[in-house]
Amino acid sequence: MYRSGLFLIAVMLLSISEANAAKLCKDYQSCAEVISDFPLGDFGNKDRDKDAIPCENVCRSRQQVEELLQSYAGSKKTNEKKNN
C-alpha cells in the first residue's frame, strides 16, 4: 500500500514536470509570448549569446525586448492596482 502511494505521487510529479517543461524557442509564435514567460528579463538559455535578446527567431532587437518588458511591467502594475 505504501509503495503504491509513493508510485502514484511519483507519477503525478512527473506529469506536472512534463506539463511545465520549458518551451523551445521554435515553439514561440511572438516575442511577446517569450516575454510573458520571462517577465523579469532573466532569459537563461533562451539568450544563448547573452545579448539580452531571447529567442532571436521571434525577438528581433533589444529595443523590442525592452519595450515589451516595460509594457508587461506596466500592465502588471495596473492589474495590481485594480485588484486592491
mmCIF file as gemmi writes it, N, C-alpha and C atoms, coordinates in Angstrom:
data_model
loop_
_atom_site.group_PDB
_atom_site.id
_atom_site.type_symbol
_atom_site.label_atom_id
_atom_site.label_alt_id
_atom_site.label_comp_id
_atom_site.label_asym_id
_atom_site.label_entity_id
_atom_site.label_seq_id
_atom_site.pdbx_PDB_ins_code
_atom_site.Cartn_x
_atom_site.Cartn_y
_atom_site.Cartn_z
_atom_site.occupancy
_atom_site.B_iso_or_equiv
_atom_site.pdbx_formal_charge
_atom_site.auth_seq_id
_atom_site.auth_asym_id
_atom_site.pdbx_PDB_model_num
ATOM 1 N N . MET Axp A 1 ? 0.833 -1.193 0 1 0 ? 1 A 1
ATOM 2 C CA . MET Axp A 1 ? 0 0 0 1 0 ? 1 A 1
ATOM 3 C C . MET Axp A 1 ? 0.877 1.256 0 1 0 ? 1 A 1
ATOM 4 N N . TYR Axp A 2 ? 1.896 1.28 0.854 1 0 ? 2 A 1
ATOM 5 C CA . TYR Axp A 2 ? 2.793 2.418 0.962 1 0 ? 2 A 1
ATOM 6 C C . TYR Axp A 2 ? 3.523 2.644 -0.362 1 0 ? 2 A 1
ATOM 7 N N . ARG Axp A 3 ? 3.997 1.546 -0.972 1 0 ? 3 A 1
ATOM 8 C CA . ARG Axp A 3 ? 4.724 1.654 -2.243 1 0 ? 3 A 1
ATOM 9 C C . ARG Axp A 3 ? 3.823 2.158 -3.359 1 0 ? 3 A 1
ATOM 10 N N . SER Axp A 4 ? 2.594 1.692 -3.389 1 0 ? 4 A 1
ATOM 11 C CA . SER Axp A 4 ? 1.69 2.145 -4.45 1 0 ? 4 A 1
ATOM 12 C C . SER Axp A 4 ? 1.382 3.635 -4.287 1 0 ? 4 A 1
ATOM 13 N N . GLY Axp A 5 ? 1.313 4.106 -3.051 1 0 ? 5 A 1
ATOM 14 C CA . GLY Axp A 5 ? 1.1 5.534 -2.81 1 0 ? 5 A 1
ATOM 15 C C . GLY Axp A 5 ? 2.285 6.359 -3.284 1 0 ? 5 A 1
ATOM 16 N N . LEU Axp A 6 ? 3.492 5.865 -3.002 1 0 ? 6 A 1
ATOM 17 C CA . LEU Axp A 6 ? 4.696 6.565 -3.472 1 0 ? 6 A 1
ATOM 18 C C . LEU Axp A 6 ? 4.767 6.569 -4.989 1 0 ? 6 A 1
ATOM 19 N N . PHE Axp A 7 ? 4.399 5.439 -5.587 1 0 ? 7 A 1
ATOM 20 C CA . PHE Axp A 7 ? 4.414 5.35 -7.04 1 0 ? 7 A 1
ATOM 21 C C . PHE Axp A 7 ? 3.447 6.366 -7.641 1 0 ? 7 A 1
ATOM 22 N N . LEU Axp A 8 ? 2.267 6.462 -7.069 1 0 ? 8 A 1
ATOM 23 C CA . LEU Axp A 8 ? 1.267 7.407 -7.556 1 0 ? 8 A 1
ATOM 24 C C . LEU Axp A 8 ? 1.769 8.848 -7.446 1 0 ? 8 A 1
ATOM 25 N N . ILE Axp A 9 ? 2.39 9.168 -6.347 1 0 ? 9 A 1
ATOM 26 C CA . ILE Axp A 9 ? 2.944 10.513 -6.163 1 0 ? 9 A 1
ATOM 27 C C . ILE Axp A 9 ? 4.032 10.787 -7.19 1 0 ? 9 A 1
ATOM 28 N N . ALA Axp A 10 ? 4.911 9.811 -7.421 1 0 ? 10 A 1
ATOM 29 C CA . ALA Axp A 10 ? 5.981 9.975 -8.4 1 0 ? 10 A 1
ATOM 30 C C . ALA Axp A 10 ? 5.419 10.212 -9.794 1 0 ? 10 A 1
ATOM 31 N N . VAL Axp A 11 ? 4.407 9.462 -10.165 1 0 ? 11 A 1
ATOM 32 C CA . VAL Axp A 11 ? 3.787 9.633 -11.476 1 0 ? 11 A 1
ATOM 33 C C . VAL Axp A 11 ? 3.159 11.016 -11.603 1 0 ? 11 A 1
ATOM 34 N N . MET Axp A 12 ? 2.502 11.47 -10.564 1 0 ? 12 A 1
ATOM 35 C CA . MET Axp A 12 ? 1.887 12.8 -10.59 1 0 ? 12 A 1
ATOM 36 C C . MET Axp A 12 ? 2.946 13.886 -10.737 1 0 ? 12 A 1
ATOM 37 N N . LEU Axp A 13 ? 4.033 13.764 -10.001 1 0 ? 13 A 1
ATOM 38 C CA . LEU Axp A 13 ? 5.101 14.763 -10.088 1 0 ? 13 A 1
ATOM 39 C C . LEU Axp A 13 ? 5.723 14.788 -11.473 1 0 ? 13 A 1
ATOM 40 N N . LEU Axp A 14 ? 5.938 13.626 -12.059 1 0 ? 14 A 1
ATOM 41 C CA . LEU Axp A 14 ? 6.495 13.571 -13.401 1 0 ? 14 A 1
ATOM 42 C C . LEU Axp A 14 ? 5.558 14.203 -14.419 1 0 ? 14 A 1
ATOM 43 N N . SER Axp A 15 ? 4.281 13.965 -14.289 1 0 ? 15 A 1
ATOM 44 C CA . SER Axp A 15 ? 3.339 14.546 -15.247 1 0 ? 15 A 1
ATOM 45 C C . SER Axp A 15 ? 3.269 16.057 -15.093 1 0 ? 15 A 1
ATOM 46 N N . ILE Axp A 16 ? 3.359 16.558 -13.876 1 0 ? 16 A 1
ATOM 47 C CA . ILE Axp A 16 ? 3.377 18.003 -13.66 1 0 ? 16 A 1
ATOM 48 C C . ILE Axp A 16 ? 4.635 18.601 -14.271 1 0 ? 16 A 1
ATOM 49 N N . SER Axp A 17 ? 5.784 17.959 -14.079 1 0 ? 17 A 1
ATOM 50 C CA . SER Axp A 17 ? 7.04 18.451 -14.637 1 0 ? 17 A 1
ATOM 51 C C . SER Axp A 17 ? 6.973 18.497 -16.155 1 0 ? 17 A 1
ATOM 52 N N . GLU Axp A 18 ? 6.397 17.476 -16.77 1 0 ? 18 A 1
ATOM 53 C CA . GLU Axp A 18 ? 6.291 17.461 -18.221 1 0 ? 18 A 1
ATOM 54 C C . GLU Axp A 18 ? 5.356 18.552 -18.715 1 0 ? 18 A 1
ATOM 55 N N . ALA Axp A 19 ? 4.294 18.802 -17.998 1 0 ? 19 A 1
ATOM 56 C CA . ALA Axp A 19 ? 3.347 19.833 -18.405 1 0 ? 19 A 1
ATOM 57 C C . ALA Axp A 19 ? 3.977 21.219 -18.318 1 0 ? 19 A 1
ATOM 58 N N . ASN Axp A 20 ? 4.872 21.422 -17.377 1 0 ? 20 A 1
ATOM 59 C CA . ASN Axp A 20 ? 5.519 22.71 -17.192 1 0 ? 20 A 1
ATOM 60 C C . ASN Axp A 20 ? 6.892 22.77 -17.839 1 0 ? 20 A 1
ATOM 61 N N . ALA Axp A 21 ? 7.197 21.827 -18.705 1 0 ? 21 A 1
ATOM 62 C CA . ALA Axp A 21 ? 8.509 21.8 -19.342 1 0 ? 21 A 1
ATOM 63 C C . ALA Axp A 21 ? 8.715 23.08 -20.142 1 0 ? 21 A 1
ATOM 64 N N . ALA Axp A 22 ? 9.938 23.56 -20.136 1 0 ? 22 A 1
ATOM 65 C CA . ALA Axp A 22 ? 10.261 24.795 -20.837 1 0 ? 22 A 1
ATOM 66 C C . ALA Axp A 22 ? 10.072 24.619 -22.339 1 0 ? 22 A 1
ATOM 67 N N . LYS Axp A 23 ? 9.536 25.64 -22.967 1 0 ? 23 A 1
ATOM 68 C CA . LYS Axp A 23 ? 9.375 25.632 -24.411 1 0 ? 23 A 1
ATOM 69 C C . LYS Axp A 23 ? 10.728 25.85 -25.076 1 0 ? 23 A 1
ATOM 70 N N . LEU Axp A 24 ? 10.829 25.386 -26.287 1 0 ? 24 A 1
ATOM 71 C CA . LEU Axp A 24 ? 11.975 25.699 -27.124 1 0 ? 24 A 1
ATOM 72 C C . LEU Axp A 24 ? 11.679 27.008 -27.846 1 0 ? 24 A 1
ATOM 73 N N . CYS Axp A 25 ? 12.72 27.719 -28.245 1 0 ? 25 A 1
ATOM 74 C CA . CYS Axp A 25 ? 12.49 28.982 -28.939 1 0 ? 25 A 1
ATOM 75 C C . CYS Axp A 25 ? 11.63 28.79 -30.182 1 0 ? 25 A 1
ATOM 76 N N . LYS Axp A 26 ? 11.782 27.676 -30.867 1 0 ? 26 A 1
ATOM 77 C CA . LYS Axp A 26 ? 10.985 27.455 -32.078 1 0 ? 26 A 1
ATOM 78 C C . LYS Axp A 26 ? 9.497 27.284 -31.774 1 0 ? 26 A 1
ATOM 79 N N . ASP Axp A 27 ? 9.159 27.053 -30.504 1 0 ? 27 A 1
ATOM 80 C CA . ASP Axp A 27 ? 7.76 26.897 -30.108 1 0 ? 27 A 1
ATOM 81 C C . ASP Axp A 27 ? 7.043 28.228 -29.905 1 0 ? 27 A 1
ATOM 82 N N . TYR Axp A 28 ? 7.781 29.317 -29.776 1 0 ? 28 A 1
ATOM 83 C CA . TYR Axp A 28 ? 7.176 30.629 -29.553 1 0 ? 28 A 1
ATOM 84 C C . TYR Axp A 28 ? 6.709 31.233 -30.871 1 0 ? 28 A 1
ATOM 85 N N . GLN Axp A 29 ? 5.533 31.844 -30.843 1 0 ? 29 A 1
ATOM 86 C CA . GLN Axp A 29 ? 4.967 32.48 -32.03 1 0 ? 29 A 1
ATOM 87 C C . GLN Axp A 29 ? 5.301 33.969 -32.113 1 0 ? 29 A 1
ATOM 88 N N . SER Axp A 30 ? 5.633 34.577 -30.956 1 0 ? 30 A 1
ATOM 89 C CA . SER Axp A 30 ? 5.926 36.01 -30.943 1 0 ? 30 A 1
ATOM 90 C C . SER Axp A 30 ? 6.895 36.338 -29.806 1 0 ? 30 A 1
ATOM 91 N N . CYS Axp A 31 ? 7.496 37.491 -29.913 1 0 ? 31 A 1
ATOM 92 C CA . CYS Axp A 31 ? 8.387 37.951 -28.851 1 0 ? 31 A 1
ATOM 93 C C . CYS Axp A 31 ? 7.587 38.23 -27.587 1 0 ? 31 A 1
ATOM 94 N N . ALA Axp A 32 ? 6.374 38.721 -27.738 1 0 ? 32 A 1
ATOM 95 C CA . ALA Axp A 32 ? 5.523 38.988 -26.574 1 0 ? 32 A 1
ATOM 96 C C . ALA Axp A 32 ? 5.268 37.709 -25.787 1 0 ? 32 A 1
ATOM 97 N N . GLU Axp A 33 ? 5.14 36.599 -26.478 1 0 ? 33 A 1
ATOM 98 C CA . GLU Axp A 33 ? 4.935 35.313 -25.805 1 0 ? 33 A 1
ATOM 99 C C . GLU Axp A 33 ? 6.171 34.928 -24.985 1 0 ? 33 A 1
ATOM 100 N N . VAL Axp A 34 ? 7.344 35.177 -25.533 1 0 ? 34 A 1
ATOM 101 C CA . VAL Axp A 34 ? 8.587 34.9 -24.8 1 0 ? 34 A 1
ATOM 102 C C . VAL Axp A 34 ? 8.633 35.754 -23.544 1 0 ? 34 A 1
ATOM 103 N N . ILE Axp A 35 ? 8.363 37.045 -23.706 1 0 ? 35 A 1
ATOM 104 C CA . ILE Axp A 35 ? 8.425 37.979 -22.585 1 0 ? 35 A 1
ATOM 105 C C . ILE Axp A 35 ? 7.4 37.603 -21.51 1 0 ? 35 A 1
ATOM 106 N N . SER Axp A 36 ? 6.234 37.128 -21.905 1 0 ? 36 A 1
ATOM 107 C CA . SER Axp A 36 ? 5.239 36.752 -20.9 1 0 ? 36 A 1
ATOM 108 C C . SER Axp A 36 ? 5.702 35.558 -20.082 1 0 ? 36 A 1
ATOM 109 N N . ASP Axp A 37 ? 6.558 34.719 -20.651 1 0 ? 37 A 1
ATOM 110 C CA . ASP Axp A 37 ? 7.108 33.589 -19.896 1 0 ? 37 A 1
ATOM 111 C C . ASP Axp A 37 ? 8.309 33.993 -19.04 1 0 ? 37 A 1
ATOM 112 N N . PHE Axp A 38 ? 8.953 35.116 -19.376 1 0 ? 38 A 1
ATOM 113 C CA . PHE Axp A 38 ? 10.132 35.594 -18.651 1 0 ? 38 A 1
ATOM 114 C C . PHE Axp A 38 ? 9.991 37.08 -18.341 1 0 ? 38 A 1
ATOM 115 N N . PRO Axp A 39 ? 8.978 37.474 -17.556 1 0 ? 39 A 1
ATOM 116 C CA . PRO Axp A 39 ? 8.684 38.896 -17.351 1 0 ? 39 A 1
ATOM 117 C C . PRO Axp A 39 ? 9.747 39.661 -16.573 1 0 ? 39 A 1
ATOM 118 N N . LEU Axp A 40 ? 10.649 38.971 -15.911 1 0 ? 40 A 1
ATOM 119 C CA . LEU Axp A 40 ? 11.708 39.658 -15.168 1 0 ? 40 A 1
ATOM 120 C C . LEU Axp A 40 ? 12.958 39.876 -16.011 1 0 ? 40 A 1
ATOM 121 N N . GLY Axp A 41 ? 12.934 39.378 -17.238 1 0 ? 41 A 1
ATOM 122 C CA . GLY Axp A 41 ? 14.07 39.575 -18.127 1 0 ? 41 A 1
ATOM 123 C C . GLY Axp A 41 ? 15.216 38.613 -17.903 1 0 ? 41 A 1
ATOM 124 N N . ASP Axp A 42 ? 15.008 37.609 -17.082 1 0 ? 42 A 1
ATOM 125 C CA . ASP Axp A 42 ? 16.035 36.585 -16.858 1 0 ? 42 A 1
ATOM 126 C C . ASP Axp A 42 ? 15.765 35.451 -17.851 1 0 ? 42 A 1
ATOM 127 N N . PHE Axp A 43 ? 16.371 35.541 -19.03 1 0 ? 43 A 1
ATOM 128 C CA . PHE Axp A 43 ? 16.046 34.651 -20.121 1 0 ? 43 A 1
ATOM 129 C C . PHE Axp A 43 ? 16.81 33.329 -20.114 1 0 ? 43 A 1
ATOM 130 N N . GLY Axp A 44 ? 17.824 33.23 -19.273 1 0 ? 44 A 1
ATOM 131 C CA . GLY Axp A 44 ? 18.574 31.978 -19.15 1 0 ? 44 A 1
ATOM 132 C C . GLY Axp A 44 ? 19.062 31.471 -20.49 1 0 ? 44 A 1
ATOM 133 N N . ASN Axp A 45 ? 18.781 30.207 -20.781 1 0 ? 45 A 1
ATOM 134 C CA . ASN Axp A 45 ? 19.289 29.617 -22.016 1 0 ? 45 A 1
ATOM 135 C C . ASN Axp A 45 ? 18.519 30.071 -23.26 1 0 ? 45 A 1
ATOM 136 N N . LYS Axp A 46 ? 17.499 30.896 -23.092 1 0 ? 46 A 1
ATOM 137 C CA . LYS Axp A 46 ? 16.793 31.447 -24.251 1 0 ? 46 A 1
ATOM 138 C C . LYS Axp A 46 ? 17.609 32.556 -24.914 1 0 ? 46 A 1
ATOM 139 N N . ASP Axp A 47 ? 18.637 33.026 -24.23 1 0 ? 47 A 1
ATOM 140 C CA . ASP Axp A 47 ? 19.537 34.057 -24.763 1 0 ? 47 A 1
ATOM 141 C C . ASP Axp A 47 ? 20.954 33.492 -24.761 1 0 ? 47 A 1
ATOM 142 N N . ARG Axp A 48 ? 21.203 32.596 -25.687 1 0 ? 48 A 1
ATOM 143 C CA . ARG Axp A 48 ? 22.477 31.869 -25.689 1 0 ? 48 A 1
ATOM 144 C C . ARG Axp A 48 ? 23.69 32.771 -25.89 1 0 ? 48 A 1
ATOM 145 N N . ASP Axp A 49 ? 23.573 33.819 -26.682 1 0 ? 49 A 1
ATOM 146 C CA . ASP Axp A 49 ? 24.741 34.68 -26.926 1 0 ? 49 A 1
ATOM 147 C C . ASP Axp A 49 ? 24.818 35.858 -25.949 1 0 ? 49 A 1
ATOM 148 N N . LYS Axp A 50 ? 23.911 35.883 -24.966 1 0 ? 50 A 1
ATOM 149 C CA . LYS Axp A 50 ? 23.918 36.874 -23.874 1 0 ? 50 A 1
ATOM 150 C C . LYS Axp A 50 ? 23.884 38.32 -24.38 1 0 ? 50 A 1
ATOM 151 N N . ASP Axp A 51 ? 23.088 38.569 -25.421 1 0 ? 51 A 1
ATOM 152 C CA . ASP Axp A 51 ? 22.965 39.924 -25.943 1 0 ? 51 A 1
ATOM 153 C C . ASP Axp A 51 ? 21.661 40.598 -25.508 1 0 ? 51 A 1
ATOM 154 N N . ALA Axp A 52 ? 20.964 39.993 -24.539 1 0 ? 52 A 1
ATOM 155 C CA . ALA Axp A 52 ? 19.697 40.493 -23.99 1 0 ? 52 A 1
ATOM 156 C C . ALA Axp A 52 ? 18.546 40.395 -24.99 1 0 ? 52 A 1
ATOM 157 N N . ILE Axp A 53 ? 18.714 39.559 -26.019 1 0 ? 53 A 1
ATOM 158 C CA . ILE Axp A 53 ? 17.64 39.299 -26.975 1 0 ? 53 A 1
ATOM 159 C C . ILE Axp A 53 ? 17.37 37.796 -26.945 1 0 ? 53 A 1
ATOM 160 N N . PRO Axp A 54 ? 16.295 37.392 -26.272 1 0 ? 54 A 1
ATOM 161 C CA . PRO Axp A 54 ? 15.986 35.962 -26.224 1 0 ? 54 A 1
ATOM 162 C C . PRO Axp A 54 ? 15.316 35.502 -27.522 1 0 ? 54 A 1
ATOM 163 N N . CYS Axp A 55 ? 15.442 34.241 -27.82 1 0 ? 55 A 1
ATOM 164 C CA . CYS Axp A 55 ? 14.737 33.633 -28.965 1 0 ? 55 A 1
ATOM 165 C C . CYS Axp A 55 ? 14.749 34.555 -30.186 1 0 ? 55 A 1
ATOM 166 N N . GLU Axp A 56 ? 15.906 34.715 -30.752 1 0 ? 56 A 1
ATOM 167 C CA . GLU Axp A 56 ? 16.063 35.663 -31.852 1 0 ? 56 A 1
ATOM 168 C C . GLU Axp A 56 ? 15.278 35.272 -33.103 1 0 ? 56 A 1
ATOM 169 N N . ASN Axp A 57 ? 14.656 34.101 -33.096 1 0 ? 57 A 1
ATOM 170 C CA . ASN Axp A 57 ? 13.769 33.746 -34.197 1 0 ? 57 A 1
ATOM 171 C C . ASN Axp A 57 ? 12.471 34.553 -34.146 1 0 ? 57 A 1
ATOM 172 N N . VAL Axp A 58 ? 12.094 35.078 -32.976 1 0 ? 58 A 1
ATOM 173 C CA . VAL Axp A 58 ? 10.888 35.9 -32.846 1 0 ? 58 A 1
ATOM 174 C C . VAL Axp A 58 ? 11.159 37.282 -32.261 1 0 ? 58 A 1
ATOM 175 N N . CYS Axp A 59 ? 12.19 37.422 -31.46 1 0 ? 59 A 1
ATOM 176 C CA . CYS Axp A 59 ? 12.573 38.728 -30.907 1 0 ? 59 A 1
ATOM 177 C C . CYS Axp A 59 ? 13.694 39.289 -31.778 1 0 ? 59 A 1
ATOM 178 N N . ARG Axp A 60 ? 13.42 40.407 -32.409 1 0 ? 60 A 1
ATOM 179 C CA . ARG Axp A 60 ? 14.341 40.926 -33.42 1 0 ? 60 A 1
ATOM 180 C C . ARG Axp A 60 ? 15.373 41.93 -32.91 1 0 ? 60 A 1
ATOM 181 N N . SER Axp A 61 ? 15.07 42.624 -31.812 1 0 ? 61 A 1
ATOM 182 C CA . SER Axp A 61 ? 16.016 43.639 -31.349 1 0 ? 61 A 1
ATOM 183 C C . SER Axp A 61 ? 15.927 43.8 -29.838 1 0 ? 61 A 1
ATOM 184 N N . ARG Axp A 62 ? 16.974 44.382 -29.296 1 0 ? 62 A 1
ATOM 185 C CA . ARG Axp A 62 ? 16.991 44.669 -27.858 1 0 ? 62 A 1
ATOM 186 C C . ARG Axp A 62 ? 15.916 45.693 -27.514 1 0 ? 62 A 1
ATOM 187 N N . GLN Axp A 63 ? 15.711 46.66 -28.412 1 0 ? 63 A 1
ATOM 188 C CA . GLN Axp A 63 ? 14.682 47.674 -28.179 1 0 ? 63 A 1
ATOM 189 C C . GLN Axp A 63 ? 13.303 47.026 -28.088 1 0 ? 63 A 1
ATOM 190 N N . GLN Axp A 64 ? 13.006 46.089 -28.981 1 0 ? 64 A 1
ATOM 191 C CA . GLN Axp A 64 ? 11.72 45.394 -28.941 1 0 ? 64 A 1
ATOM 192 C C . GLN Axp A 64 ? 11.536 44.67 -27.611 1 0 ? 64 A 1
ATOM 193 N N . VAL Axp A 65 ? 12.579 43.986 -27.155 1 0 ? 65 A 1
ATOM 194 C CA . VAL Axp A 65 ? 12.52 43.245 -25.896 1 0 ? 65 A 1
ATOM 195 C C . VAL Axp A 65 ? 12.298 44.203 -24.732 1 0 ? 65 A 1
ATOM 196 N N . GLU Axp A 66 ? 13.044 45.308 -24.701 1 0 ? 66 A 1
ATOM 197 C CA . GLU Axp A 66 ? 12.913 46.275 -23.608 1 0 ? 66 A 1
ATOM 198 C C . GLU Axp A 66 ? 11.515 46.902 -23.583 1 0 ? 66 A 1
ATOM 199 N N . GLU Axp A 67 ? 10.971 47.221 -24.755 1 0 ? 67 A 1
ATOM 200 C CA . GLU Axp A 67 ? 9.628 47.797 -24.808 1 0 ? 67 A 1
ATOM 201 C C . GLU Axp A 67 ? 8.584 46.803 -24.297 1 0 ? 67 A 1
ATOM 202 N N . LEU Axp A 68 ? 8.729 45.546 -24.677 1 0 ? 68 A 1
ATOM 203 C CA . LEU Axp A 68 ? 7.784 44.535 -24.211 1 0 ? 68 A 1
ATOM 204 C C . LEU Axp A 68 ? 7.909 44.309 -22.704 1 0 ? 68 A 1
ATOM 205 N N . LEU Axp A 69 ? 9.14 44.306 -22.19 1 0 ? 69 A 1
ATOM 206 C CA . LEU Axp A 69 ? 9.337 44.158 -20.74 1 0 ? 69 A 1
ATOM 207 C C . LEU Axp A 69 ? 8.686 45.309 -19.986 1 0 ? 69 A 1
ATOM 208 N N . GLN Axp A 70 ? 8.877 46.541 -20.482 1 0 ? 70 A 1
ATOM 209 C CA . GLN Axp A 70 ? 8.27 47.709 -19.841 1 0 ? 70 A 1
ATOM 210 C C . GLN Axp A 70 ? 6.754 47.652 -19.926 1 0 ? 70 A 1
ATOM 211 N N . SER Axp A 71 ? 6.247 47.256 -21.068 1 0 ? 71 A 1
ATOM 212 C CA . SER Axp A 71 ? 4.802 47.141 -21.251 1 0 ? 71 A 1
ATOM 213 C C . SER Axp A 71 ? 4.222 46.082 -20.323 1 0 ? 71 A 1
ATOM 214 N N . TYR Axp A 72 ? 4.899 44.97 -20.223 1 0 ? 72 A 1
ATOM 215 C CA . TYR Axp A 72 ? 4.426 43.894 -19.359 1 0 ? 72 A 1
ATOM 216 C C . TYR Axp A 72 ? 4.433 44.342 -17.903 1 0 ? 72 A 1
ATOM 217 N N . ALA Axp A 73 ? 5.506 45.018 -17.489 1 0 ? 73 A 1
ATOM 218 C CA . ALA Axp A 73 ? 5.595 45.503 -16.108 1 0 ? 73 A 1
ATOM 219 C C . ALA Axp A 73 ? 4.517 46.535 -15.835 1 0 ? 73 A 1
ATOM 220 N N . GLY Axp A 74 ? 4.249 47.415 -16.799 1 0 ? 74 A 1
ATOM 221 C CA . GLY Axp A 74 ? 3.214 48.428 -16.631 1 0 ? 74 A 1
ATOM 222 C C . GLY Axp A 74 ? 1.827 47.827 -16.523 1 0 ? 74 A 1
ATOM 223 N N . SER Axp A 75 ? 1.558 46.818 -17.342 1 0 ? 75 A 1
ATOM 224 C CA . SER Axp A 75 ? 0.238 46.188 -17.282 1 0 ? 75 A 1
ATOM 225 C C . SER Axp A 75 ? 0.067 45.397 -15.997 1 0 ? 75 A 1
ATOM 226 N N . LYS Axp A 76 ? 1.12 44.845 -15.497 1 0 ? 76 A 1
ATOM 227 C CA . LYS Axp A 76 ? 1.055 44.103 -14.239 1 0 ? 76 A 1
ATOM 228 C C . LYS Axp A 76 ? 0.744 45.064 -13.087 1 0 ? 76 A 1
ATOM 229 N N . LYS Axp A 77 ? 1.389 46.242 -13.078 1 0 ? 77 A 1
ATOM 230 C CA . LYS Axp A 77 ? 1.125 47.219 -12.023 1 0 ? 77 A 1
ATOM 231 C C . LYS Axp A 77 ? -0.321 47.711 -12.1 1 0 ? 77 A 1
ATOM 232 N N . THR Axp A 78 ? -0.808 47.915 -13.308 1 0 ? 78 A 1
ATOM 233 C CA . THR Axp A 78 ? -2.194 48.35 -13.482 1 0 ? 78 A 1
ATOM 234 C C . THR Axp A 78 ? -3.16 47.312 -12.928 1 0 ? 78 A 1
ATOM 235 N N . ASN Axp A 79 ? -2.914 46.055 -13.232 1 0 ? 79 A 1
ATOM 236 C CA . ASN Axp A 79 ? -3.772 44.973 -12.724 1 0 ? 79 A 1
ATOM 237 C C . ASN Axp A 79 ? -3.716 44.859 -11.21 1 0 ? 79 A 1
ATOM 238 N N . GLU Axp A 80 ? -2.539 45.091 -10.62 1 0 ? 80 A 1
ATOM 239 C CA . GLU Axp A 80 ? -2.407 45.037 -9.161 1 0 ? 80 A 1
ATOM 240 C C . GLU Axp A 80 ? -3.224 46.15 -8.521 1 0 ? 80 A 1
ATOM 241 N N . LYS Axp A 81 ? -3.215 47.35 -9.12 1 0 ? 81 A 1
ATOM 242 C CA . LYS Axp A 81 ? -3.984 48.47 -8.578 1 0 ? 81 A 1
ATOM 243 C C . LYS Axp A 81 ? -5.476 48.187 -8.644 1 0 ? 81 A 1
ATOM 244 N N . LYS Axp A 82 ? -5.905 47.573 -9.75 1 0 ? 82 A 1
ATOM 245 C CA . LYS Axp A 82 ? -7.33 47.25 -9.905 1 0 ? 82 A 1
ATOM 246 C C . LYS Axp A 82 ? -7.78 46.226 -8.877 1 0 ? 82 A 1
ATOM 247 N N . ASN Axp A 83 ? -6.895 45.314 -8.506 1 0 ? 83 A 1
ATOM 248 C CA . ASN Axp A 83 ? -7.238 44.247 -7.565 1 0 ? 83 A 1
ATOM 249 C C . ASN Axp A 83 ? -7.212 44.712 -6.113 1 0 ? 83 A 1
ATOM 250 N N . ASN Axp A 84 ? -6.621 45.865 -5.857 1 0 ? 84 A 1
ATOM 251 C CA . ASN Axp A 84 ? -6.544 46.372 -4.465 1 0 ? 84 A 1
ATOM 252 C C . ASN Axp A 84 ? -7.644 47.281 -4.123 1 0 ? 84 A 1
